[in-house]
Amino acid sequence: MLPRHVQRLGRDWIAHWNGSQILAFNSPVSSCMRWAGQYPWASFPLPVPVDFSANWRLPPFFGPWRQFQNSHWQLDNFTQSSCFHLPNPSMKSEGEEPLTKKRRLSGQHDTSTPEEETNFTNQKEALCFSVGQNEEKHSSKKGSVKRHWEYFCQHSRTMKIFENKETDQSNTESEAKFDFTVMSYNILSQNLLEDNSHLYKHCRQRLLIWTYRFPNILQEIKQLDADVLCLQEVQEDHYRREIKSSLESLGYHCEYKMRTGRKPDGCAICFKTSKFSLISSNPVEFFRHDIPLLDRDNVGLVLLLQPRFHCKTNAAICIANTHLLYNPRRGDIKLTQLAMLLAEIANVAPQKDGTFCPIIICGDFNSVPGSPLYRFIKEGKLNYEGLAIGKVSGQEQFPRGQRILPIPIWPKKLGISQNCVYEMKQQQKEENAGEKLEAAKLDNTQEIVIASEKLSSKLQHHFKLSSVYSHYFPETGIPEVTTCHSRSAVTVDYIFYSAANDDIAAQPGAEDSFHGGLKLLGRLALLTEKDLWTVNGLPNENNSSDHLPLLAEFRLIER
């Protein structure tokens, strides 16, 4: 017998209960749908046609929601045929909340097996995001969406896993090259999760506790096995009690910078001691008590690392990690924080010959691809004259911050020039330019004053940076996503790097003005928003942050 509230659905809403236990709507649903996040009150992906009207009312069983929820219904494998699947009652225990509702791509089938998943783990060929499992031990089948490796070089280390060792000569050649992997991962501070619980209404409560989340996060780190980890939202007490010791047991050395003020999380950079040694660690605090603009507690961390391999020159690599301010309406603070980070990098990365060592910048920049802040990082210049403060990060389609950015953005006493370097360094560089430059300045004083006034709204930096990810899938033009929760699914996390001349993955115009450079060998592909909702978004059963880990493999190119 069906429950009474199901019997009341009526002939127009329910088909007979056949052997497959499928309950189907007779009424068609538009293929254009809006999903959870636009309707926070819906704790599952309720389809809403585009022509939704105020006169349309939900069917009767949606009225007493708690009664419907307690009946152990499960929205499973939702397709364009709009089918509800009724689970076996024996799969649920009394008092337990319903299983996580799953969203899958129409027509997508689960073909993964435990053996395949083990191979993916060992070979780093793919990372599986799995739908919540049935709690019945005999039911091991999972729905999953997979992340695969994208290769830009056939000699990538990840591809060599499948190759046998060749002659001693080829081994000697490979030893002369230095390949390494870098991960950027916002692991979601537990305090921030609990303070913003409205973002995670789509998640089962047991998936959100730290004792459940941390083993999953640690397992991801083990699986991906990056040589350098750049982690954001690392909660200080968790770092001190378990994160640091766990990573050290995996062969990492950890450097950590907690946010200032009362904020309990921070940024960490961890590196394999078998691959690198530490030259210097340089924390960056974006809070300045004497500058009203800089009243936020965000931080950055810049490390200079020495690769452990024999090379002709004394090679070094600069790794930076940061988490910029979230507030979409404070683009002035975001740009100033970014300028402070770039100034520290410019202070750490120079080599004896005046060039910069290879640079990698990771983090959660709270800015979307194509935004002014993003373009400034990649292009090295930004004219912000007339730019609205709410448009800097591109986070809001209709920004509420309409105030225009002031010129200059930050006060002179910050000690950072418009070229994003410490002014003392800038003055020394100008003094070393020689008497000819000084004479030219004296002869053209008036022209220089006029020019400086025109350039006052222009920011610059001297790093030629490329993005590891392209942010859109080339076949479809659909955006890649690095974070996905009830309110949004966008890209805000990045890995930027100084590309070598022969790096085919670099964007046009990325010149090798560095001491050598980096060649991108491969990256772990990102996913679309639709992909992520097939596993109920983030966090989910197996992925315990609201961000995806970014992973790239580089080769150090010496000049």
C-alpha positions as CSV (number, residue, x, y, z in Angstrom):
1,M,0.0,0.0,0.0
2,L,1.1,3.5,-0.8
3,P,1.0,6.1,2.0
4,R,-2.2,8.1,2.3
5,H,-0.6,11.3,1.3
6,V,0.6,9.6,-1.9
7,Q,-2.8,8.2,-2.6
8,R,-4.2,11.7,-2.5
9,L,-2.0,12.8,-5.3
10,G,-4.8,12.0,-7.8
11,R,-4.8,10.4,-11.2
12,D,-3.2,13.4,-13.0
13,W,-0.1,13.3,-10.8
14,I,0.8,9.7,-10.3
15,A,1.3,6.6,-12.4
16,H,0.8,3.1,-11.0
17,W,3.6,1.9,-8.8
18,N,5.3,-0.7,-11.0
19,G,8.2,-3.1,-10.2
20,S,10.8,-0.4,-10.8
21,Q,9.2,1.8,-8.1
22,I,9.0,4.9,-10.3
23,L,6.6,7.7,-9.7
24,A,6.3,9.9,-12.8
25,F,4.5,13.1,-13.5
26,N,2.1,13.0,-16.4
27,S,2.4,16.7,-16.9
28,P,5.5,17.7,-19.0
29,V,8.1,20.0,-17.5
30,S,10.0,22.6,-19.5
31,S,13.5,21.7,-20.4
32,C,14.6,25.2,-19.2
33,M,14.9,24.9,-15.4
34,R,16.2,26.8,-12.5
35,W,18.1,24.9,-9.8
36,A,18.7,25.1,-6.1
37,G,20.5,28.2,-5.1
38,Q,18.0,30.5,-6.9
39,Y,15.4,29.0,-4.6
40,P,17.0,28.7,-1.1
41,W,13.8,27.4,0.4
42,A,14.0,24.2,-1.8
43,S,16.2,21.6,-0.1
44,F,16.3,19.6,-3.3
45,P,16.5,20.5,-7.1
46,L,12.9,21.5,-7.7
47,P,12.3,22.0,-11.4
48,V,10.7,25.4,-12.2
49,P,9.6,26.1,-15.8
50,V,10.6,29.5,-17.3
51,D,6.9,30.3,-17.7
52,F,6.3,29.8,-14.0
53,S,3.3,32.0,-12.9
54,A,2.0,33.3,-9.6
55,N,-1.2,31.3,-10.2
56,W,0.7,28.0,-10.4
57,R,0.5,26.0,-7.1
58,L,2.5,23.1,-5.9
59,P,0.8,19.7,-5.9
60,P,-0.8,18.7,-2.5
61,F,2.1,16.6,-1.3
62,F,4.4,19.6,-1.3
63,G,2.2,21.3,1.3
64,P,2.9,19.5,4.5
65,W,6.6,19.5,3.7
66,R,7.7,17.8,7.0
67,Q,5.2,15.0,6.5
68,F,6.5,14.6,2.9
69,Q,10.1,14.6,4.1
70,N,9.5,12.0,6.8
71,S,7.9,9.6,4.3
72,H,11.5,8.7,3.1
73,W,11.0,9.9,-0.5
74,Q,14.2,10.4,-2.4
75,L,14.7,12.5,-5.5
76,D,17.0,10.2,-7.3
77,N,18.4,10.3,-10.9
78,F,16.2,13.3,-11.9
79,T,15.9,13.5,-15.7
80,Q,13.8,15.4,-18.2
81,S,11.1,12.8,-17.8
82,S,10.6,14.2,-14.3
83,C,10.6,10.9,-12.4
84,F,10.7,10.4,-8.7
85,H,12.2,7.1,-7.5
86,L,10.9,5.5,-4.4
87,P,13.6,4.0,-2.3
88,N,13.3,0.6,-0.6
89,P,12.1,1.4,3.0
90,S,14.5,-1.1,4.4
91,M,17.4,1.2,3.4
92,K,16.5,3.8,5.9
93,S,16.5,3.7,9.7
94,E,13.9,5.3,11.9
95,G,14.5,9.0,12.5
96,E,17.2,9.4,10.0
97,E,16.9,12.3,7.6
98,P,16.5,11.5,3.8
99,L,19.5,10.6,1.8
100,T,21.2,13.5,-0.1
101,K,19.1,14.4,-3.1
102,K,21.1,13.7,-6.3
103,R,21.2,15.5,-9.6
104,R,22.6,13.7,-12.6
105,L,23.0,14.6,-16.2
106,S,20.3,13.2,-18.4
107,G,21.3,9.9,-19.9
108,Q,24.5,9.6,-17.9
109,H,25.2,6.2,-16.4
110,D,27.4,5.0,-13.6
111,T,30.1,2.7,-14.9
112,S,32.7,3.1,-12.2
113,T,33.9,0.2,-10.1
114,P,35.9,0.1,-6.9
115,E,38.9,-1.3,-8.9
116,E,38.7,1.5,-11.3
117,E,38.6,4.1,-8.6
118,T,41.8,2.5,-7.0
119,N,43.5,2.8,-10.4
120,F,42.5,6.5,-10.7
121,T,43.9,7.1,-7.2
122,N,47.2,5.4,-7.8
123,Q,47.8,6.7,-11.3
124,K,46.5,10.2,-10.8
125,E,44.6,9.8,-14.0
126,A,41.3,11.0,-12.6
127,L,39.6,12.2,-9.5
128,C,36.1,10.9,-8.9
129,F,33.4,12.9,-7.1
130,S,30.9,10.4,-5.8
131,V,27.3,10.7,-5.0
132,G,26.2,9.7,-1.5
133,Q,26.2,5.9,-1.1
134,N,23.3,3.8,-0.1
135,E,23.7,2.9,3.6
136,E,22.9,-0.7,2.8
137,K,26.2,-2.6,2.7
138,H,25.2,-4.7,-0.3
139,S,24.6,-1.6,-2.4
140,S,28.1,-0.4,-3.5
141,K,27.2,1.3,-6.8
142,K,27.9,5.0,-7.0
143,G,27.1,7.8,-9.4
144,S,30.2,9.9,-10.1
145,V,31.5,12.7,-12.2
146,K,35.2,12.4,-13.0
147,R,38.0,14.9,-13.3
148,H,40.6,13.9,-15.8
149,W,44.2,15.1,-16.5
150,E,44.7,17.5,-19.5
151,Y,48.2,17.2,-20.9
152,F,50.1,19.9,-22.7
153,C,53.4,17.9,-23.0
154,Q,53.7,14.2,-23.8
155,H,56.7,14.0,-21.4
156,S,54.6,14.8,-18.4
157,R,55.4,12.9,-15.3
158,T,51.8,11.8,-14.9
159,M,52.0,10.1,-18.3
160,K,55.3,8.5,-17.5
161,I,53.5,6.5,-14.8
162,F,52.2,4.2,-17.6
163,E,55.6,3.9,-19.3
164,N,58.4,1.5,-18.5
165,K,61.8,2.7,-17.6
166,E,64.0,3.1,-20.7
167,T,67.7,3.2,-21.2
168,D,70.2,4.7,-18.8
169,Q,70.7,7.6,-21.2
170,S,67.0,8.5,-21.1
171,N,67.0,8.3,-17.3
172,T,70.0,10.6,-17.2
173,E,68.1,13.1,-19.3
174,S,65.0,13.0,-17.1
175,E,67.1,13.6,-14.0
176,A,68.3,16.9,-15.5
177,K,64.7,18.1,-15.7
178,F,62.8,19.3,-12.6
179,D,59.1,18.6,-12.8
180,F,56.8,19.3,-9.9
181,T,53.1,19.7,-9.0
182,V,51.3,22.5,-7.3
183,M,47.8,22.5,-5.7
184,S,45.7,25.4,-4.6
185,Y,42.8,24.4,-2.3
186,N,40.4,26.4,-0.2
187,I,39.5,23.7,2.4
188,L,36.6,25.7,4.0
189,S,37.2,26.8,7.6
190,Q,34.8,25.1,10.0
191,N,34.1,28.4,11.7
192,L,33.2,30.1,8.4
193,L,31.0,27.1,7.5
194,E,29.0,27.4,10.7
195,D,28.8,31.2,10.4
196,N,27.4,30.9,6.9
197,S,25.2,27.8,7.3
198,H,22.7,29.3,4.8
199,L,25.1,28.4,2.0
200,Y,24.9,24.7,2.8
201,K,21.2,24.0,3.2
202,H,21.5,21.5,0.4
203,C,23.9,19.3,2.5
204,R,23.1,16.7,5.1
205,Q,24.2,17.9,8.5
206,R,26.5,15.0,9.2
207,L,28.5,15.9,6.1
208,L,29.3,19.3,7.6
209,I,31.0,18.4,10.9
210,W,34.8,18.7,11.0
211,T,35.3,15.1,12.1
212,Y,33.7,13.9,8.9
213,R,35.2,16.6,6.7
214,F,38.9,16.4,7.7
215,P,39.5,12.7,6.7
216,N,38.0,13.5,3.3
217,I,40.2,16.5,2.8
218,L,43.3,14.7,3.9
219,Q,42.4,11.8,1.6
220,E,42.1,14.2,-1.4
221,I,45.5,15.6,-0.6
222,K,47.0,12.1,-0.4
223,Q,45.4,11.1,-3.7
224,L,46.6,14.1,-5.6
225,D,50.0,14.0,-4.0
226,A,51.1,17.5,-5.0
227,D,54.7,18.6,-4.3
228,V,53.5,22.0,-3.1
229,L,50.2,22.8,-1.4
230,C,48.7,26.2,-1.2
231,L,45.8,26.0,1.3
232,Q,43.3,28.7,2.2
233,E,40.8,28.9,5.1
234,V,43.1,26.8,7.3
235,Q,41.6,27.2,10.8
236,E,44.4,27.8,13.3
237,D,43.3,25.3,16.0
238,H,42.8,22.6,13.5
239,Y,46.1,23.4,11.9
240,R,47.9,23.2,15.2
241,R,46.1,20.0,16.4
242,E,45.9,17.8,13.3
243,I,46.5,19.4,9.9
244,K,50.2,20.2,10.4
245,S,51.1,16.9,11.9
246,S,49.1,15.0,9.3
247,L,50.9,16.8,6.5
248,E,54.3,16.4,8.1
249,S,53.7,12.6,8.2
250,L,53.2,12.8,4.4
251,G,56.6,14.4,4.0
252,Y,55.6,18.1,3.9
253,H,57.2,21.1,5.6
254,C,54.5,23.6,6.5
255,E,54.5,27.4,6.7
256,Y,51.4,29.1,8.1
257,K,50.1,32.6,8.4
258,M,46.9,33.2,10.4
259,R,44.7,36.1,9.7
260,T,45.0,39.2,11.9
261,G,42.4,40.3,14.5
262,R,39.9,37.7,15.7
263,K,39.8,35.7,12.5
264,P,40.7,32.1,13.3
265,D,41.8,30.9,9.9
266,G,44.7,31.7,7.5
267,C,46.9,30.5,4.6
268,A,49.4,27.7,4.5
269,I,52.1,26.7,2.0
270,C,53.4,23.1,2.4
271,F,56.1,21.5,0.3
272,K,57.7,18.1,0.0
273,T,61.1,18.2,1.7
274,S,62.2,15.6,-0.8
275,K,61.7,18.1,-3.6
276,F,62.5,21.6,-2.1
277,S,64.3,23.3,0.7
278,L,63.2,26.6,2.2
279,I,65.2,29.7,1.4
280,S,62.8,32.2,3.1
281,S,59.2,32.6,4.4
282,N,57.6,36.0,4.1
283,P,54.1,36.6,5.6
284,V,52.1,39.6,4.4
285,E,49.4,41.3,6.5
286,F,46.9,43.4,4.7
287,F,45.7,45.1,7.8
288,R,47.1,48.6,8.6
289,H,46.0,50.2,11.8
290,D,47.0,53.7,10.5
291,I,45.3,53.4,7.1
292,P,41.4,53.3,7.3
293,L,41.2,51.7,3.9
294,L,43.1,48.6,5.1
295,D,40.8,47.6,8.0
296,R,40.4,43.9,6.9
297,D,42.2,40.9,8.3
298,N,43.2,39.1,5.1
299,V,46.8,37.8,4.7
300,G,49.2,36.4,2.2
301,L,52.3,34.2,2.3
302,V,55.3,34.2,0.0
303,L,57.9,31.5,0.0
304,L,61.2,31.2,-1.8
305,L,62.1,27.6,-2.4
306,Q,65.2,25.9,-3.6
307,P,64.7,22.8,-5.8
308,R,66.7,19.8,-4.7
309,F,68.4,18.9,-8.0
310,H,71.7,19.7,-9.7
311,C,71.6,22.5,-12.2
312,K,73.9,25.0,-13.8
313,T,72.6,27.9,-11.9
314,N,71.3,28.5,-8.4
315,A,67.7,28.1,-9.4
316,A,64.9,29.2,-7.0
317,I,61.1,29.3,-7.3
318,C,58.8,31.9,-5.6
319,I,55.4,30.5,-4.4
320,A,52.8,32.9,-3.2
321,N,49.4,32.1,-1.6
322,T,46.6,34.5,-0.6
323,H,42.9,34.8,0.1
324,L,41.6,38.2,-0.8
325,L,38.6,40.0,0.7
326,Y,35.2,38.6,-0.3
327,N,33.1,41.8,-0.2
328,P,32.0,42.4,-3.8
329,R,31.5,46.1,-3.1
330,R,35.0,46.8,-1.9
331,G,37.1,46.6,-5.0
332,D,39.4,49.3,-3.7
333,I,40.4,47.0,-0.8
334,K,40.9,44.0,-3.1
335,L,43.2,45.9,-5.5
336,T,45.2,47.3,-2.6
337,Q,45.6,43.9,-1.0
338,L,46.7,42.5,-4.4
339,A,49.2,45.3,-4.8
340,M,50.7,44.5,-1.4
341,L,51.1,40.9,-2.3
342,L,52.8,41.7,-5.6
343,A,55.1,44.2,-3.9
344,E,56.3,41.4,-1.5
345,I,56.8,39.1,-4.4
346,A,58.8,41.7,-6.2
347,N,60.9,42.0,-3.1
348,V,61.5,38.3,-2.7
349,A,61.8,37.1,-6.3
350,P,64.7,39.1,-7.9
351,Q,67.9,37.3,-8.8
352,K,71.4,38.6,-8.9
353,D,71.2,39.3,-12.6
354,G,68.2,41.6,-12.1
355,T,65.6,39.1,-13.5
356,F,62.9,37.4,-11.5
357,C,63.0,33.8,-10.6
358,P,59.9,31.7,-11.7
359,I,56.8,32.7,-9.8
360,I,53.6,30.9,-9.0
361,I,50.7,32.7,-7.4
362,C,47.8,30.6,-5.9
363,G,44.7,31.5,-4.0
364,D,41.1,32.4,-3.7
365,F,41.0,35.9,-5.3
366,N,37.2,36.4,-4.9
367,S,37.1,37.7,-8.4
368,V,35.8,36.1,-11.6
369,P,37.6,35.6,-15.0
370,G,37.5,38.7,-17.1
371,S,37.0,41.1,-14.3
372,P,39.3,44.1,-14.0
373,L,41.2,42.6,-11.1
374,Y,41.7,39.3,-13.1
375,R,42.9,41.2,-16.2
376,F,45.3,43.2,-14.1
377,I,47.0,40.1,-12.9
378,K,47.3,38.6,-16.3
379,E,48.0,41.7,-18.4
380,G,50.2,43.6,-15.9
381,K,48.3,46.8,-16.2
382,L,45.0,48.4,-15.3
383,N,43.6,51.9,-15.9
384,Y,41.0,52.2,-13.2
385,E,39.9,55.8,-14.1
386,G,36.1,55.9,-13.8
387,L,35.8,52.3,-12.7
388,A,33.0,51.6,-10.2
389,I,34.2,50.1,-7.0
390,G,31.6,47.2,-7.3
391,K,32.8,46.2,-10.7
392,V,36.4,45.4,-9.8
393,S,35.9,41.7,-9.0
394,G,32.9,41.0,-11.3
395,Q,31.2,39.0,-8.6
396,E,27.8,40.7,-9.0
397,Q,26.0,40.9,-12.3
398,F,24.4,44.1,-11.1
399,P,26.9,45.6,-8.6
400,R,25.7,47.5,-5.7
401,G,28.9,49.4,-5.2
402,Q,28.5,52.3,-7.6
403,R,31.1,54.6,-6.0
404,I,34.0,55.4,-8.4
405,L,37.5,54.3,-7.4
406,P,39.5,57.2,-6.0
407,I,42.8,58.3,-7.6
408,P,45.1,57.0,-6.2
409,I,43.4,54.1,-4.6
410,W,45.7,53.8,-1.6
411,P,47.5,56.6,0.4
412,K,51.2,57.3,-0.2
413,K,52.1,56.3,3.4
414,L,51.4,52.7,2.5
415,G,54.8,52.8,0.8
416,I,53.8,51.0,-2.4
417,S,54.0,52.6,-5.8
418,Q,51.6,52.4,-8.7
419,N,54.0,49.7,-10.1
420,C,53.2,47.5,-7.1
421,V,56.7,47.6,-5.6
422,Y,57.9,49.0,-2.3
423,E,58.8,52.7,-3.0
424,M,62.2,52.3,-1.4
425,K,63.1,49.7,-4.0
426,Q,61.6,52.0,-6.7
427,Q,63.8,54.9,-5.6
428,Q,66.9,52.8,-5.6
429,K,66.1,51.5,-9.1
430,E,65.7,55.1,-10.3
431,E,68.9,56.2,-8.7
432,N,70.8,53.3,-10.4
433,A,69.4,54.3,-13.8
434,G,72.2,56.8,-14.1
435,E,72.8,60.5,-14.8
436,K,71.4,60.3,-18.4
437,L,68.0,59.6,-17.1
438,E,68.3,62.3,-14.5
439,A,69.4,64.8,-17.2
440,A,66.4,63.9,-19.3
441,K,64.1,64.4,-16.4
442,L,65.5,67.9,-15.7
443,D,65.2,68.9,-19.4
444,N,61.6,67.8,-19.6
445,T,60.2,68.6,-16.1
446,Q,56.9,70.0,-17.3
447,E,56.2,67.1,-19.7
448,I,57.0,64.6,-17.0
449,V,54.6,66.3,-14.5
450,I,51.8,66.2,-17.1
451,A,52.6,62.6,-17.9
452,S,52.6,61.6,-14.3
453,E,49.2,63.1,-13.8
454,K,47.8,61.1,-16.7
455,L,49.4,57.9,-15.4
456,S,48.1,58.3,-11.9
457,S,45.1,56.1,-12.5
458,K,47.2,53.3,-14.0
459,L,48.4,50.3,-12.0
460,Q,51.2,48.1,-13.3
461,H,53.3,45.1,-12.3
462,H,56.3,43.5,-14.0
463,F,55.4,39.8,-13.9
464,K,54.4,38.1,-17.1
465,L,51.8,35.8,-15.7
466,S,49.6,33.1,-17.3
467,S,46.6,31.2,-15.8
468,V,46.8,27.4,-15.6
469,Y,43.1,27.2,-16.4
470,S,41.3,28.7,-19.4
471,H,38.0,29.1,-17.4
472,Y,35.8,27.9,-20.3
473,F,35.4,24.6,-21.9
474,P,36.5,25.1,-25.5
475,E,34.0,22.7,-27.0
476,T,30.9,24.3,-25.5
477,G,32.0,27.6,-24.0
478,I,30.4,26.6,-20.7
479,P,32.2,28.2,-17.7
480,E,34.5,26.1,-15.5
481,V,33.6,26.2,-11.8
482,T,35.9,26.2,-8.7
483,T,33.3,26.7,-6.0
484,C,29.7,25.6,-5.8
485,H,27.2,26.0,-2.9
486,S,23.5,27.0,-2.5
487,R,24.1,30.6,-3.6
488,S,26.5,30.5,-6.5
489,A,28.8,28.4,-8.7
490,V,31.7,30.4,-10.2
491,T,35.5,30.5,-10.6
492,V,37.3,32.5,-7.9
493,D,40.4,30.2,-7.4
494,Y,43.4,30.4,-9.6
495,I,47.0,29.3,-10.2
496,F,49.0,32.0,-12.1
497,Y,52.6,31.3,-13.2
498,S,55.5,32.9,-15.1
499,A,55.6,31.0,-18.4
500,A,58.7,30.1,-20.4
501,N,58.9,31.1,-24.0
502,D,58.1,27.6,-25.4
503,D,55.1,27.0,-23.1
504,I,52.2,26.3,-25.5
505,A,49.7,26.6,-22.7
506,A,50.6,30.2,-21.9
507,Q,48.3,33.0,-23.1
508,P,49.6,35.1,-26.1
509,G,52.1,37.8,-25.0
510,A,53.5,35.9,-22.0
511,E,57.2,36.6,-22.5
512,D,60.1,35.0,-20.7
513,S,61.5,38.0,-18.8
514,F,62.4,35.7,-15.9
515,H,65.3,33.6,-14.9
516,G,64.2,30.7,-17.1
517,G,60.5,30.1,-16.6
518,L,57.9,27.4,-16.1
519,K,56.3,25.1,-18.7
520,L,52.8,23.9,-17.9
521,L,52.8,20.1,-18.5
522,G,49.3,19.3,-17.4
523,R,46.4,20.2,-15.1
524,L,43.5,18.4,-13.4
525,A,40.4,19.5,-15.4
526,L,37.7,21.5,-13.7
527,L,34.0,20.8,-13.9
528,T,30.8,22.7,-14.9
529,E,28.1,23.7,-12.5
530,K,25.8,21.1,-14.0
531,D,28.5,18.4,-13.3
532,L,28.8,19.4,-9.7
533,W,25.0,19.3,-9.0
534,T,25.0,15.7,-10.2
535,V,26.7,15.1,-6.8
536,N,24.6,17.6,-4.9
537,G,27.1,20.4,-5.2
538,L,29.8,21.1,-2.7
539,P,30.4,19.9,0.0
540,N,29.1,16.4,-0.6
541,E,29.6,12.9,0.6
542,N,33.2,12.6,-0.6
543,N,34.4,16.2,-1.2
544,S,34.3,18.1,2.0
545,S,35.0,21.7,0.9
546,D,32.8,24.1,-1.1
547,H,35.8,24.6,-3.4
548,L,37.5,22.2,-5.8
549,P,41.3,21.6,-5.5
550,L,43.2,23.0,-8.4
551,L,46.3,21.0,-9.5
552,A,48.9,21.7,-12.1
553,E,52.2,20.1,-13.1
554,F,55.2,22.3,-14.2
555,R,58.7,21.9,-15.5
556,L,61.4,24.3,-14.5
557,I,63.1,25.7,-17.6
558,E,66.6,27.1,-17.0
559,R,67.9,29.9,-19.2
